[in-house]
Amino acid sequence: MGGVTAGMAFIVGWSLNTRMANIWMGQRPALQQVIDTLSLVVMHSSIAVMASLGIFRVFQEAFIGLTVDHIAGSVLLGLVGAVSGYFAFNSGARLTAFSLSTILAIFMASGILISTLFAENPYWWHVMFSELGTGQVAPPASGRSTPRSWCRGSSSPRSRASSAGTCDCGLRQPGSRSADASLSGSSAPKRARAQRR
């Protein structure tokens, strides 16, 4: 609802901007105008969708178990659509180079927020920032730095631990016999070289 309303409102505001304020934008080639319009519509709709998902996710975590009726749900959807349409219309009617850079920053910030909220691995920050949105968790080079909480979807990492010392995601847990054996085996040649020296 927020994405559709924002897209439609932006088209109306953008058309008024090219006809009244920035007339030179409407005098460009038709293909260039279509490409620019579609890109800006997708950007504004995406911002509205991601911001709505982020806000609703925060309220879901704040009011766990709360259910609303059809009237309250319709009011919430109408409010999201009205706010999204208002900001998208103003953005399209007053779009400048400075406001476009601000919109790009908001777009990136919204994408990062949604990636952190809906990441498959809730402990993505144990790995690296680039793991957001990839859907894959790569183990580090050293097995000792692998935390047990890297198991996907495991609310309690200890309950997911198996007797072999691995998680459901296939990562070896530090402190397990298999992990210690592999570490000791890989470090044996290094120790021998150090003793020779």
C-alpha positions in Angstrom: 0.0 0.0 0.0 2.8 2.4 0.9 4.8 1.6 -2.2 1.8 2.0 -4.6 0.7 5.2 -3.1 4.2 6.7 -3.0 4.7 5.8 -6.7 1.4 7.3 -7.9 1.9 10.4 -5.8 5.4 10.9 -7.0 4.3 10.7 -10.7 1.7 13.5 -10.0 4.3 15.7 -8.2 7.0 15.0 -10.8 4.7 15.9 -13.7 3.8 19.2 -12.0 7.5 19.9 -11.4 8.5 19.4 -15.1 5.6 21.5 -16.3 5.7 24.4 -13.9 9.0 24.7 -12.0 11.7 23.0 -14.0 10.3 23.3 -17.5 13.7 22.2 -19.1 13.2 18.7 -17.7 10.1 18.3 -19.8 12.0 19.4 -22.9 14.5 16.5 -22.9 14.1 13.4 -25.2 11.1 11.2 -24.4 13.2 8.1 -23.8 15.4 9.9 -21.2 12.3 11.2 -19.4 10.8 7.8 -19.2 13.9 6.2 -17.8 14.4 8.9 -15.2 10.7 8.8 -14.2 10.7 5.0 -13.8 14.0 5.1 -11.8 12.7 7.7 -9.4 9.3 6.0 -9.1 11.0 2.7 -8.1 13.3 4.5 -5.7 10.4 6.3 -3.9 8.3 3.2 -3.8 11.1 1.2 -2.4 11.8 3.7 0.3 8.1 3.7 1.3 8.0 -0.1 1.4 11.2 -0.5 3.4 10.3 2.3 5.8 6.8 0.7 6.4 8.3 -2.7 6.9 10.8 -1.4 9.4 8.2 0.6 11.4 5.8 -2.3 11.5 8.6 -4.7 12.5 9.4 -2.4 15.5 5.8 -2.3 16.6 5.5 -6.1 16.2 8.4 -6.6 18.5 7.1 -4.0 20.9 3.5 -5.5 21.1 4.0 -9.2 20.9 0.7 -11.1 20.8 -1.4 -8.1 20.0 -4.1 -8.6 17.3 -6.1 -5.8 15.7 -9.5 -5.9 14.0 -10.3 -5.0 10.4 -11.1 -1.4 11.3 -7.8 -0.8 13.0 -5.9 -2.6 10.3 -7.6 -0.5 7.6 -6.8 2.7 9.6 -3.1 1.7 9.8 -2.9 0.9 6.1 -4.6 4.2 5.2 -2.2 6.1 7.5 0.8 4.4 5.8 -0.6 5.2 2.4 -1.3 8.8 3.3 2.1 9.5 4.8 3.9 7.7 1.9 1.9 9.7 -0.7 2.4 13.0 1.1 6.2 12.7 1.2 6.5 11.2 -2.3 4.4 14.0 -3.8 6.4 16.7 -2.1 9.6 15.0 -3.1 8.5 14.9 -6.8 7.2 18.4 -6.8 10.4 19.9 -5.3 13.0 17.6 -6.7 16.5 19.2 -7.1 20.0 17.9 -7.2 20.4 18.4 -3.5 17.2 16.6 -2.6 18.1 13.8 -5.0 21.3 13.1 -3.1 19.3 13.1 0.2 16.8 10.6 -1.3 19.7 8.4 -2.3 21.1 8.5 1.3 17.6 7.7 2.7 17.3 4.8 0.2 20.6 3.3 1.3 19.8 3.7 5.0 16.4 2.1 4.5 18.0 -0.8 2.7 20.5 -1.4 5.5 17.8 -1.2 8.1 15.7 -3.8 6.3 18.7 -6.1 5.8 19.5 -6.0 9.5 15.9 -6.7 10.5 15.2 -9.5 8.1 18.7 -11.1 7.9 18.6 -14.9 7.9 21.4 -15.0 10.4 20.5 -12.9 13.5 24.2 -12.8 14.4 25.4 -11.4 11.1 27.4 -8.8 13.0 29.7 -11.6 14.3 30.9 -12.1 10.7 31.1 -8.9 8.8 28.9 -6.1 7.5 28.9 -7.4 3.9 26.9 -10.5 5.0 23.7 -8.6 5.0 21.3 -9.6 2.3 23.5 -12.3 0.9 21.6 -15.2 2.5 24.9 -17.0 3.1 27.2 -17.2 6.2 30.8 -17.9 5.5 32.9 -19.3 8.3 36.1 -17.5 9.2 39.6 -19.0 8.4 40.2 -20.0 12.0 37.8 -22.4 13.7 38.5 -20.9 17.1 36.8 -17.7 16.2 33.6 -19.4 15.2 30.9 -18.6 17.8 28.3 -21.2 18.5 25.5 -18.6 17.9 26.2 -18.7 14.1 23.7 -21.5 13.7 20.9 -20.2 11.5 17.6 -19.7 13.3 18.8 -21.1 16.5 17.4 -19.3 19.5 19.5 -21.3 21.9 22.8 -22.4 20.3 23.5 -25.0 23.0 20.2 -26.9 22.1 21.3 -27.1 18.5 24.8 -28.5 19.3 25.4 -32.0 18.2 27.7 -34.6 19.7 30.1 -34.2 16.8 30.7 -30.5 17.7 28.9 -29.1 14.7 25.8 -26.8 14.4 22.8 -27.4 12.1 24.5 -25.0 9.6 27.6 -27.2 9.4 30.0 -25.0 11.3 32.3 -26.5 13.8 31.9 -25.2 17.3 35.0 -24.0 19.2 36.1 -26.3 22.0 34.8 -29.5 20.3 37.2 -32.4 19.9 36.9 -32.4 16.1 37.7 -28.7 15.9 40.6 -28.9 18.4 42.0 -31.9 16.5 41.9 -30.1 13.2 43.5 -27.1 14.7 46.2 -29.0 16.4 46.9 -31.0 13.2 47.2 -27.8 11.1 49.5 -26.1 13.6 51.8 -29.1 14.1 54.1 -28.3 11.1 54.4 -24.7 12.2 55.5 -25.8 15.6 58.1 -28.1 14.1 59.5 -25.4 11.9 59.7 -23.0 14.9 61.6 -25.6 16.9 64.1 -26.2 14.1 64.8 -22.5 13.9 
